[in-house]
């Protein structure tokens, strides 16, 4: 599996980060208030740690650790640390401290206490840098997948809506109804909104409500004299925006189930109310007759589609409650329009 950590190119930002980190660590490592000037041997000791850290950061981490070869990584790091200690004790200290520290080996434990803190800092920050970069890649991938899923779900609505209304249009055309031109005009207006104006993630709430009204006028033609439809709007404000084509699915289902199960006394009520704090309250009620052919209708993609979209767009900012009683199907949806995914 290709891995982003296998890249040999180092970004300019990472170079700057590493340089600043090494300078800061070196200052803390070599600082001595009793000795204002930094002696040359401090540079040599720190250079030894730096070379070892570079080997760990840009060779051992991508070659072993990020490929989950943990044993090889541990043994390689142990080898590098051993080389650092040998270089320090057998070479550097012999050169700069031949009459003191260079005469004897203080022991493995003391040498590790001297070497490990600096190397851990230098290597630890590199590991943290890579982890943050990987997290950014994961977040970007999640956003890409989420956007693709949303586009797919949205694309399902247009054929779904068109299929249902073409059936109605066909029946009116067969009967040579004078309402057919009006249906075509209403249908073209709603489809124009779906195809061209809903490409954005969010649309003005006023525009969405306007299209809901057009859709209800279009769907109301299916009922004619068999019942009544009401659409009540309260306090809709122009500054708010909403994800398009969320509410229309519930209204479409209401018409679909009512007209399929009842020949008369159809009743559909839709209410929209925007509260002062930006919460949109949506209620859709429709009558239906049990033991009808509505069970087969419930298997459509509409309801599951809108549930998925709500989870993706308003994951912690919506409440959906669907109640089904003896003769009434009721949907209550609350969306906080101030919160978006």
C-alpha positions as CSV (number, residue, x, y, z in Angstrom):
1,X,0.0,0.0,0.0
2,X,1.4,3.4,-1.0
3,X,2.0,5.6,2.0
4,X,2.4,9.3,2.1
5,X,5.2,9.0,4.6
6,X,7.4,7.4,1.9
7,X,7.9,10.7,0.2
8,X,11.5,11.9,0.2
9,X,10.6,15.5,-0.5
10,X,10.4,17.7,2.6
11,X,8.1,20.7,2.4
12,X,9.5,24.2,3.1
13,X,7.2,24.5,6.1
14,X,8.7,21.3,7.6
15,X,12.3,22.6,6.9
16,X,11.4,25.8,8.8
17,X,9.8,23.9,11.6
18,X,12.8,21.6,12.0
19,X,15.3,24.5,11.9
20,X,13.4,26.5,14.5
21,X,13.0,23.4,16.6
22,X,16.8,22.5,16.5
23,X,17.8,26.1,17.3
24,X,15.5,26.2,20.3
25,X,16.6,22.8,21.6
26,X,20.2,23.7,21.1
27,X,19.8,26.9,23.1
28,X,18.2,25.0,26.0
29,X,20.7,22.2,25.7
30,X,23.8,24.4,25.8
31,X,22.6,27.3,27.9
32,X,24.7,28.1,31.0
33,X,24.2,31.4,32.7
34,X,27.7,31.1,34.2
35,X,29.2,30.9,30.7
36,X,27.8,33.5,28.3
37,X,29.5,32.2,25.2
38,X,28.6,28.8,23.8
39,X,31.8,26.7,23.5
40,X,32.6,24.9,20.2
41,X,32.3,21.4,21.7
42,X,28.6,22.0,22.4
43,X,28.0,22.4,18.7
44,X,29.9,19.2,18.1
45,X,27.9,17.2,20.7
46,X,24.6,18.6,19.4
47,X,25.6,17.9,15.8
48,X,26.0,14.2,16.8
49,X,22.5,14.1,18.2
50,X,21.1,16.0,15.1
51,X,22.6,13.5,12.6
52,X,21.2,10.6,14.6
53,X,17.7,12.3,14.8
54,X,17.8,12.9,11.0
55,X,18.5,9.2,10.5
56,X,15.6,8.2,12.7
57,X,13.2,10.9,11.4
58,X,13.7,10.6,7.7
59,X,14.9,7.0,7.3
60,X,13.8,4.7,10.1
61,X,10.4,6.2,10.7
62,X,9.2,5.9,7.1
63,X,11.1,2.7,6.3
64,X,10.0,0.7,9.4
65,X,7.7,2.4,11.9
66,X,5.1,3.7,9.4
67,X,5.1,0.3,7.7
68,X,4.4,-1.3,11.1
69,X,7.7,-3.1,11.2
70,X,8.1,-2.2,14.9
71,X,10.8,-4.8,15.8
72,X,13.0,-3.6,13.0
73,X,12.4,0.0,14.0
74,X,13.2,-0.6,17.7
75,X,16.4,-2.5,16.9
76,X,17.5,0.2,14.4
77,X,16.9,3.0,16.9
78,X,18.9,1.0,19.4
79,X,21.7,0.7,16.9
80,X,21.7,4.4,16.2
81,X,21.7,5.3,19.9
82,X,24.7,3.0,20.4
83,X,26.5,4.8,17.6
84,X,25.8,8.1,19.2
85,X,27.1,7.0,22.6
86,X,30.2,5.5,21.0
87,X,30.9,8.6,19.0
88,X,30.4,10.8,22.0
89,X,32.5,8.6,24.4
90,X,35.2,7.3,22.1
91,X,35.7,10.3,19.8
92,X,34.3,13.6,20.9
93,X,35.1,13.4,24.5
94,X,38.6,12.1,23.7
95,X,39.2,15.2,21.6
96,X,37.7,17.9,23.9
97,X,38.1,16.3,27.3
98,X,41.2,14.0,27.1
99,X,42.2,14.5,30.7
100,X,38.7,14.3,32.4
101,X,35.5,12.9,30.8
102,X,37.5,11.2,28.0
103,X,39.4,9.0,30.4
104,X,36.6,6.7,31.5
105,X,33.2,5.4,30.4
106,X,30.5,6.5,32.8
107,X,28.2,3.6,32.1
108,X,25.3,2.8,29.8
109,X,22.6,4.2,32.2
110,X,24.4,7.6,32.5
111,X,25.1,7.8,28.8
112,X,21.4,7.1,28.0
113,X,20.3,9.8,30.4
114,X,22.6,12.2,28.6
115,X,21.6,11.2,25.0
116,X,17.9,10.2,25.1
117,X,16.2,13.5,26.2
118,X,17.6,15.5,23.3
119,X,17.0,12.8,20.7
120,X,13.5,12.1,22.0
121,X,12.6,15.8,21.6
122,X,14.1,16.0,18.1
123,X,12.4,12.7,16.9
124,X,9.2,13.3,18.9
125,X,8.4,16.5,17.2
126,X,9.0,15.0,13.8
127,X,6.6,12.2,14.7
128,X,4.0,14.7,15.8
129,X,4.5,16.7,12.6
130,X,3.8,13.6,10.5
131,X,0.8,12.6,12.7
132,X,-0.7,16.0,12.1
133,X,-0.1,15.8,8.4
134,X,-1.7,12.4,8.3
135,X,-4.7,13.7,10.2
136,X,-5.1,16.5,7.7
137,X,-5.1,13.9,4.9
138,X,-7.7,11.8,6.7
139,X,-9.9,14.9,7.3
140,X,-9.6,15.9,3.7
141,X,-10.5,12.3,2.6
142,X,-13.5,12.3,4.9
143,X,-14.7,15.7,3.5
144,X,-14.2,14.4,0.0
145,X,-16.2,11.2,0.7
146,X,-18.9,13.2,2.5
147,X,-19.2,15.7,-0.4
148,X,-19.4,12.8,-2.9
149,X,-22.1,11.1,-0.9
150,X,-24.1,14.3,-0.6
151,X,-23.9,14.9,-4.3
152,X,-25.0,11.3,-4.9
153,X,-27.9,11.6,-2.6
154,X,-28.9,14.9,-4.1
155,X,-28.7,13.5,-7.6
156,X,-31.2,10.8,-6.6
157,X,-33.9,13.3,-5.8
158,X,-34.3,14.7,-9.3
159,X,-35.0,11.4,-11.1
160,X,-37.2,10.3,-8.1
161,X,-39.3,13.5,-8.3
162,X,-39.4,13.4,-12.1
163,X,-40.5,9.8,-12.2
164,X,-43.5,10.4,-9.9
165,X,-44.7,13.5,-11.6
166,X,-44.3,12.1,-15.1
167,X,-46.8,9.4,-14.1
168,X,-49.3,12.1,-13.0
169,X,-48.7,14.0,-16.2
170,X,-49.2,10.9,-18.3
171,X,-52.6,10.2,-16.7
172,X,-53.7,13.8,-17.3
173,X,-52.5,13.6,-20.9
174,X,-54.5,10.3,-21.4
175,X,-57.6,12.0,-20.2
176,X,-56.8,15.1,-22.3
177,X,-57.3,17.2,-19.3
178,X,-57.2,21.0,-19.7
179,X,-54.9,21.1,-16.7
180,X,-52.1,19.4,-18.5
181,X,-50.4,22.7,-19.7
182,X,-50.5,24.1,-16.2
183,X,-49.0,20.9,-14.8
184,X,-46.2,21.1,-17.4
185,X,-45.5,24.7,-16.5
186,X,-45.4,24.0,-12.7
187,X,-43.2,20.9,-13.3
188,X,-40.7,22.8,-15.5
189,X,-40.4,25.5,-12.8
190,X,-39.7,23.1,-10.0
191,X,-37.3,21.1,-12.2
192,X,-35.5,24.3,-13.2
193,X,-34.9,25.0,-9.5
194,X,-33.7,21.5,-8.8
195,X,-31.3,21.3,-11.7
196,X,-29.8,24.8,-11.8
197,X,-30.4,26.6,-8.5
198,X,-29.7,23.7,-6.1
199,X,-26.0,23.2,-7.0
200,X,-24.9,25.1,-3.9
201,X,-24.7,23.4,-0.6
202,X,-27.1,25.9,0.9
203,X,-29.8,28.1,-0.6
204,X,-31.8,31.0,0.7
205,X,-34.6,29.8,3.0
206,X,-37.0,32.1,1.3
207,X,-36.2,30.6,-2.1
208,X,-36.6,27.1,-0.8
209,X,-40.0,27.9,0.7
210,X,-41.1,29.4,-2.5
211,X,-40.3,26.2,-4.4
212,X,-42.1,24.2,-1.7
213,X,-45.2,26.2,-2.4
214,X,-44.8,25.6,-6.1
215,X,-44.4,21.9,-5.5
216,X,-47.5,21.8,-3.3
217,X,-49.5,23.6,-6.0
218,X,-48.2,21.1,-8.5
219,X,-49.0,18.1,-6.3
220,X,-52.4,19.5,-5.3
221,X,-53.6,18.9,-8.8
222,X,-53.6,15.2,-8.0
223,X,-56.2,15.6,-5.4
224,X,-58.7,17.9,-7.2
225,X,-62.0,17.6,-5.3
226,X,-61.0,14.6,-3.1
227,X,-59.7,16.6,-0.1
228,X,-57.9,19.7,1.1
229,X,-54.3,20.8,1.4
230,X,-53.0,23.6,3.7
231,X,-49.6,25.3,3.7
232,X,-48.9,27.6,6.6
233,X,-45.8,29.8,6.7
234,X,-44.7,31.8,9.8
235,X,-41.8,34.2,10.3
236,X,-39.6,33.1,7.3
237,X,-36.6,35.4,7.1
238,X,-34.4,36.1,4.1
239,X,-31.0,36.0,6.0
240,X,-31.2,32.3,6.8
241,X,-30.0,29.5,4.4
242,X,-30.9,25.8,4.3
243,X,-29.6,22.7,2.5
244,X,-31.9,22.4,-0.6
245,X,-34.4,19.6,-1.2
246,X,-34.6,18.5,2.4
247,X,-38.2,19.3,3.2
248,X,-39.7,18.5,-0.2
249,X,-39.2,14.7,0.3
250,X,-41.6,14.6,3.3
251,X,-44.2,16.6,1.4
252,X,-43.9,14.4,-1.7
253,X,-44.4,11.3,0.5
254,X,-47.4,12.9,2.1
255,X,-49.1,13.3,-1.3
256,X,-48.0,10.0,-2.5
257,X,-49.3,8.0,0.5
258,X,-52.6,9.9,0.8
259,X,-53.5,9.7,-2.8
260,X,-52.6,6.1,-3.1
261,X,-54.6,5.0,-0.1
262,X,-57.7,7.3,-0.2
263,X,-60.2,8.1,-2.9
264,X,-61.7,11.0,-0.9
265,X,-61.4,12.9,2.4
266,X,-57.7,13.4,1.8
267,X,-56.1,15.9,4.2
268,X,-52.6,17.2,4.1
269,X,-51.2,19.9,6.3
270,X,-47.8,21.5,6.0
271,X,-46.5,24.1,8.4
272,X,-43.2,26.0,8.5
273,X,-42.2,28.2,11.5
274,X,-38.8,29.9,12.0
275,X,-38.2,30.6,15.7
276,X,-36.3,33.7,16.9
277,X,-33.0,31.7,17.6
278,X,-32.8,30.3,14.0
279,X,-34.5,27.0,14.6
280,X,-36.8,25.9,11.7
281,X,-39.8,23.9,12.8
282,X,-41.3,21.8,10.0
283,X,-44.5,19.8,10.5
284,X,-46.1,17.7,7.7
285,X,-49.3,15.7,8.4
286,X,-51.2,13.5,6.0
287,X,-54.2,11.2,6.3
288,X,-54.1,7.7,4.9
289,X,-56.0,4.5,5.1
290,X,-54.4,1.5,6.6
291,X,-54.4,-1.9,4.9
292,X,-53.9,-0.3,1.6
293,X,-51.1,-0.5,-1.0
294,X,-48.9,2.1,0.8
295,X,-46.6,-0.5,2.1
296,X,-45.0,-0.9,-1.3
297,X,-44.6,2.8,-1.6
298,X,-42.6,3.1,1.6
299,X,-39.8,1.2,0.0
300,X,-38.8,4.2,-2.1
301,X,-35.5,6.0,-1.8
302,X,-36.9,9.3,-0.7
303,X,-37.2,8.9,3.1
304,X,-33.9,7.1,3.6
305,X,-32.2,9.6,1.3
306,X,-33.3,12.6,3.4
307,X,-32.4,10.9,6.7
308,X,-28.8,10.3,5.4
309,X,-28.6,13.9,4.2
310,X,-29.7,15.2,7.5
311,X,-27.1,13.1,9.3
312,X,-24.4,14.4,7.0
313,X,-25.4,18.1,6.8
314,X,-26.9,18.7,10.3
315,X,-25.4,15.9,12.4
316,X,-26.0,17.5,15.8
317,X,-28.4,20.2,14.7
318,X,-31.6,18.4,13.8
319,X,-34.4,16.3,15.4
320,X,-36.6,14.1,13.3
321,X,-39.7,12.5,14.7
322,X,-42.0,10.4,12.6
323,X,-45.3,9.2,14.1
324,X,-47.8,6.8,12.5
325,X,-51.2,6.4,14.0
326,X,-54.3,4.7,12.8
327,X,-55.2,7.2,10.1
328,X,-52.5,9.9,10.4
329,X,-48.9,10.1,9.4
330,X,-47.0,12.9,11.0
331,X,-43.5,14.2,10.5
332,X,-41.9,16.8,12.8
333,X,-38.5,18.1,11.9
334,X,-36.5,20.7,13.7
335,X,-33.3,22.1,12.2
336,X,-30.9,24.6,13.7
337,X,-30.1,26.7,10.7
338,X,-27.2,28.3,12.6
339,X,-25.3,25.0,12.7
340,X,-23.9,23.3,9.6
341,X,-21.5,20.3,9.2
